[in-house]
């Protein structure tokens, strides 16, 4: 129901969520189901905007209760937990407990241990998914798959050695 994606910076947490959303949407369209509404919560912008974050989250909760299923993507969950506003934590907990709202949140590994695990009430409402740095073989497999798709459309060929060099330079 709720997923907390944990991993080091740059491991691909956002790419993982984008892929998850793409597969969800594709599945819903294929099965002619009502589509899930997706709401991206940019935590840093919300907390620095001067608006009341608890009011914004409460509006999202009310709208979801009226209009169907929502998927709320929360960037940088520890930042929200550290806001020190008890109203924000209360509304966040209500969001996590709502049946028609699924929450997918991200956090870096260090912040998970330092911040999220201390908030046991919130942590218990998430299934934790640990993303690790992919192995070179896995990255090369993805690069080759993408290359084959682009090769067909763009009529461009890239050698295996060039893909290995790209990976080495990127690392």
PEKA-V487150 format. One record per backbone hydrogen bond with DSSP energy under -0.5 kcal/mol. NH is the residue of the N-H (numbers start at 0). CO is the residue of the C=O. E is the energy in kcal/mol with one decimal. If there is no record, write none. Layout:
nh:NH co:CO e:E
nh:NH co:CO e:E
//
This chain:
nh:2 co:102 e:-2.6
nh:3 co:126 e:-2.8
nh:4 co:2 e:-0.6
nh:4 co:104 e:-3.4
nh:5 co:3 e:-0.6
nh:5 co:128 e:-3.0
nh:6 co:106 e:-1.6
nh:10 co:7 e:-1.7
nh:15 co:11 e:-2.4
nh:16 co:12 e:-2.1
nh:17 co:13 e:-2.6
nh:18 co:14 e:-2.3
nh:19 co:15 e:-2.3
nh:20 co:16 e:-2.7
nh:21 co:17 e:-2.3
nh:22 co:18 e:-2.4
nh:23 co:19 e:-2.3
nh:24 co:20 e:-2.7
nh:25 co:21 e:-2.5
nh:26 co:22 e:-2.3
nh:27 co:23 e:-2.4
nh:28 co:24 e:-2.5
nh:29 co:25 e:-2.3
nh:30 co:26 e:-2.0
nh:31 co:28 e:-1.0
nh:32 co:27 e:-2.6
nh:36 co:68 e:-2.2
nh:38 co:70 e:-2.6
nh:40 co:38 e:-0.6
nh:40 co:72 e:-3.6
nh:41 co:39 e:-0.8
nh:42 co:40 e:-1.3
nh:42 co:74 e:-0.5
nh:45 co:41 e:-2.5
nh:46 co:42 e:-2.6
nh:47 co:43 e:-1.7
nh:48 co:44 e:-1.1
nh:52 co:50 e:-0.8
nh:55 co:51 e:-1.9
nh:56 co:52 e:-2.6
nh:57 co:53 e:-2.1
nh:58 co:54 e:-2.3
nh:59 co:55 e:-2.0
nh:60 co:56 e:-2.1
nh:61 co:57 e:-2.5
nh:62 co:58 e:-2.6
nh:63 co:59 e:-2.1
nh:64 co:60 e:-2.0
nh:65 co:61 e:-1.4
nh:66 co:62 e:-2.2
nh:67 co:63 e:-1.2
nh:69 co:99 e:-2.8
nh:70 co:36 e:-2.7
nh:71 co:101 e:-3.1
nh:72 co:38 e:-2.9
nh:72 co:70 e:-0.6
nh:73 co:71 e:-0.6
nh:73 co:103 e:-2.5
nh:74 co:40 e:-2.2
nh:74 co:72 e:-0.7
nh:76 co:105 e:-2.4
nh:78 co:75 e:-0.9
nh:79 co:75 e:-1.0
nh:79 co:76 e:-0.5
nh:80 co:76 e:-2.2
nh:81 co:77 e:-2.3
nh:82 co:79 e:-0.9
nh:83 co:80 e:-0.7
nh:85 co:83 e:-0.7
nh:87 co:84 e:-0.5
nh:88 co:84 e:-1.7
nh:89 co:85 e:-2.1
nh:90 co:86 e:-2.5
nh:91 co:87 e:-2.7
nh:92 co:88 e:-2.2
nh:93 co:89 e:-1.9
nh:94 co:90 e:-2.4
nh:95 co:91 e:-2.3
nh:96 co:92 e:-1.5
nh:97 co:93 e:-1.2
nh:100 co:97 e:-0.7
nh:101 co:69 e:-2.5
nh:103 co:71 e:-2.7
nh:104 co:2 e:-2.7
nh:104 co:102 e:-0.5
nh:105 co:73 e:-1.9
nh:106 co:4 e:-1.9
nh:108 co:6 e:-0.5
nh:111 co:107 e:-2.1
nh:112 co:108 e:-1.8
nh:113 co:109 e:-2.3
nh:114 co:110 e:-3.0
nh:115 co:110 e:-1.5
nh:116 co:111 e:-2.3
nh:117 co:114 e:-0.6
nh:118 co:114 e:-0.9
nh:118 co:115 e:-1.0
nh:119 co:117 e:-1.3
nh:121 co:118 e:-0.6
nh:122 co:118 e:-2.7
nh:123 co:119 e:-2.2
nh:124 co:121 e:-1.4
nh:125 co:122 e:-1.7
nh:126 co:1 e:-2.6
nh:127 co:125 e:-0.5
nh:128 co:3 e:-3.1
nh:129 co:127 e:-0.5
nh:130 co:5 e:-3.5
nh:130 co:128 e:-0.6
nh:138 co:134 e:-2.2
nh:139 co:135 e:-2.7
nh:140 co:136 e:-2.1
nh:141 co:137 e:-2.0
nh:142 co:138 e:-2.7
nh:143 co:139 e:-2.7
nh:144 co:140 e:-2.2
nh:145 co:141 e:-2.5
nh:146 co:142 e:-2.5
nh:147 co:143 e:-2.5
nh:148 co:144 e:-1.6
nh:149 co:145 e:-2.5
nh:150 co:146 e:-3.1
nh:151 co:147 e:-1.6
nh:152 co:148 e:-1.5
nh:153 co:149 e:-3.6
nh:154 co:150 e:-1.5
nh:162 co:158 e:-1.8
nh:163 co:159 e:-2.3
nh:164 co:160 e:-2.3
nh:165 co:161 e:-2.3
nh:166 co:162 e:-2.2
nh:167 co:163 e:-2.5
nh:168 co:164 e:-2.6
nh:169 co:165 e:-2.4
nh:170 co:166 e:-2.2
//
